[in-house]
Amino acid sequence: MIKRTIAAVAAATLLFFLAVMIADNRRFIVRRYTIRTNKLRRAYRFVYLSDLHQKVYPGGNETITAAVRKERPDFIIAGGDFITSRTAAEQACRNDFSFEDAALSLLKSLRDVAPVYFVNGNHEEKLETSEDEVLQSAYDHFMTELSGAGVRVLHNEKVHPDVGLVLYGYEHGMKHYEKIFSNPLTLPEMQEEIGEPEPDLFCLLAVHNPKFFPVYAQWGADLTVSGHVHGGLMRIGKRGVIGPDLHLFPKYSGGLYNIDGRTMILSCGIGAHTLPVRIFNPGEITVVDIVPRNRID
């Protein structure tokens, strides 16, 4: 009797989690943040999306564009991993570039909403830095299509979306994405790769990997936006269960983090790959308002 009860409870629990996973993989939410600063005279709103991984939602990704359009952003940041490197490698060998379709379709439609800035994730960077000519061609093809669609790709460079605001797109190299024992990122390394921030402007840093937030803050980013962790696959309260480096309960898995007056917003991502696991962790569209500190809402 006890064994039957335990088996029944285990089966019911498994079915419950399976139902939640299926539901969370088919939906997304809009998560909002407000950041206050003394460096700006007017407010800005931007949308951050990351980790699409070629996903197409039921009904098409037009639902993502429609949700973003409702927010009326000043600009949009695409934070990398819009493709999946393994699929790209398999298809590029056959001269097939359909791995780009979901990403390009979404980014082109978003470009009709507001300016779009793209920063590589580890999946794009894996193709970019590969010595395999086929993978290089896949990456070059994707970048060419992005540029043709009017998407500005930021390779360790900056752009000024508007007065008082500077956006840096940073990619720190594949050695910092190693699983379990990744190489630490140092401040001198970051400074050499991306230069010094403009201290009089509000410094917005888009970087795919949140793991080195203390370095980003030390460098001078007023606000860092990041992705990569997919919310930790399953969320328990405000904590993710496992990170892409295979560490349990990673320090940074999703939400708002602060160090000495510097802030990081970590998106739970909009898609999934390899293991399409999302439990208590739907896809996310991140909406950020940067407002003057003295503004009264």
Salt bridges, closest charged atoms under 4 A:
ASP24 OD1 - ARG27 NE 2.93
ASP51 OD1 - HIS53 NE2 3.68
ASP51 OD1 - HIS208 NE2 3.48
ASP51 OD1 - HIS230 NE2 3.26
GLU71 OE1 - ARG32 NH1 2.54
GLU71 OE1 - ARG45 NH1 3.41
ASP74 OD1 - ARG42 NH2 3.40
ASP81 OD2 - HIS53 NE2 3.58
ASP81 OD2 - HIS208 NE2 3.03
ASP96 OD2 - ARG94 NH2 3.89
GLU100 OE2 - HIS141 ND1 2.66
GLU128 OE2 - HIS155 ND1 3.95
GLU157 OE1 - ARG152 NH2 3.54
ASP162 OD2 - ARG42 NH1 3.42
GLU171 OE2 - HIS155 ND1 3.07
GLU189 OE2 - LYS175 NZ 3.78
GLU189 OE2 - HIS176 NE2 2.77
GLU198 OE2 - LYS158 NZ 2.86
GLU198 OE2 - HIS160 NE2 2.89
ASP222 OD2 - LYS39 NZ 3.07
ASP222 OD1 - ARG262 NH1 3.01
ASP245 OD2 - LYS211 NZ 3.22
ASP245 OD2 - HIS247 ND1 3.48
GLU284 OE1 - ARG31 NH1 2.53
ASP289 OD1 - ARG45 NE 2.76
ASP297 OD2 - ARG36 NH2 2.51
ASP297 OD1 - ARG295 NH2 2.96
